[in-house]
Amino acid sequence: MDFGIELKDIFSIVTSIICGGIIGFEREYKNKSTGFRTILLITLGSTIFTIVSKHGTGADDRISANIITGIGFIGAGVIFKDKMSVLGLTTAAVIWTSAAIGMTAGIGYYSLAIVFTVITLMVLVLVNKIEGQIGNIKKNKIINISFTDNGIEHLNQVEDRIKQLQLKSKRMQVFKENNALCAVLEISGTTNNAQMLTEILLEMDTVKEFH
C-alpha cells in the first residue's frame, strides 16, 4: 500500500485549482449559473481523474474518455431552449474547456494549462465588446407574428414601422388561424434596429404574440 504523494501530482492539483479559480471567478462575477465553486470542482475533478489514470494499468485512455463523456452530461444539463433562442451554450462550452484544462494540468503540462486559461479568460472578457461590434452588422431574422384579429391593416402597420427603422422585410407566409391574422416575416438589418422593432411590437395592442 502506497501512501506517498508525488511532487508533480501536487503541482498538477495546485495548477488546476489556480486555473479553475480564475475561470470560475469570471463566471461568478458575471452571475452565471456555473460559478466559482462549480468550475473549480470541474477542473479539479478532471485533474484528479487524469492523475489516477496515470497510475493505473492500461486504463489511462479509458478514464480520459469517460471524463469527456461525463462532462458532456453536465454541459447538456445547463442548456435551455425557448421560443426565441438557445441559452447556456457558452456556459456548457466553459465547462468543457475547464475540464480540458484540468486534464492538461493532470498530465503535467502546467505551463500549457495556464496558457489555455489565459486564452479562455480573454475570450470570455472580450466577447462582449466583439458582440457589440457584431450588432452593427446586417443579419437576417425570422419573426412569427399573431394579431388580435384578421385585419390586414395591422400587418401593413407593422411593415411601415419596419421601414421606419431602416429594416427590410419579406413576407414568408400570411395565414389566418382561429379567426386571427398570422404572418411570418424575414427581417434584414442591424441587430440594434431589430431589437428596437422587438420593443415596438411589445407596445402594439394589435399584436397578440410574436417570436
C-alpha positions, 0 to 999 in steps of 0.5 A, spaced: 500 500 500 502 506 497 501 512 501 506 517 498 504 523 494 508 525 488 511 532 487 508 533 480 501 530 482 501 536 487 503 541 482 498 538 477 492 539 483 495 546 485 495 548 477 488 546 476 485 549 482 489 556 480 486 555 473 479 553 475 479 559 480 480 564 475 475 561 470 470 560 475 471 567 478 469 570 471 463 566 471 461 568 478 462 575 477 458 575 471 452 571 475 452 565 471 449 559 473 456 555 473 460 559 478 466 559 482 465 553 486 462 549 480 468 550 475 473 549 480 470 542 482 470 541 474 477 542 473 479 539 479 475 533 478 478 532 471 485 533 474 484 528 479 481 523 474 487 524 469 492 523 475 489 516 477 489 514 470 496 515 470 497 510 475 493 505 473 494 499 468 492 500 461 486 504 463 489 511 462 485 512 455 479 509 458 478 514 464 480 520 459 474 518 455 469 517 460 471 524 463 469 527 456 463 523 456 461 525 463 462 532 462 458 532 456 452 530 461 453 536 465 454 541 459 447 538 456 444 539 463 445 547 463 442 548 456 435 551 455 431 552 449 425 557 448 421 560 443 426 565 441 433 562 442 438 557 445 441 559 452 447 556 456 451 554 450 457 558 452 456 556 459 456 548 457 462 550 452 466 553 459 465 547 462 468 543 457 474 547 456 475 547 464 475 540 464 480 540 458 484 544 462 484 540 468 486 534 464 492 538 461 494 540 468 493 532 470 498 530 465 503 535 467 503 540 462 502 546 467 505 551 463 500 549 457 494 549 462 495 556 464 496 558 457 489 555 455 486 559 461 489 565 459 486 564 452 479 562 455 479 568 460 480 573 454 475 570 450 470 570 455 472 578 457 472 580 450 466 577 447 462 582 449 465 588 446 466 583 439 458 582 440 457 589 440 461 590 434 457 584 431 450 588 432 452 593 427 452 588 422 446 586 417 443 579 419 437 576 417 431 574 422 425 570 422 419 573 426 412 569 427 407 574 428 399 573 431 394 579 431 388 580 435 384 579 429 384 578 421 385 585 419 390 586 414 391 593 416 395 591 422 400 587 418 401 593 413 402 597 420 407 593 422 411 593 415 411 601 415 414 601 422 419 596 419 421 601 414 421 606 419 427 603 422 431 602 416 429 594 416 427 590 410 422 585 410 419 579 406 413 576 407 414 568 408 407 566 409 400 570 411 395 565 414 389 566 418 388 561 424 382 561 429 379 567 426 386 571 427 391 574 422 398 570 422 404 572 418 411 570 418 416 575 416 424 575 414 427 581 417 434 584 414 438 589 418 442 591 424 441 587 430 440 594 434 434 596 429 431 589 430 431 589 437 428 596 437 422 593 432 422 587 438 420 593 443 415 596 438 411 590 437 411 589 445 407 596 445 402 594 439 395 592 442 394 589 435 399 584 436 397 578 440 404 574 440 410 574 436 417 570 436 
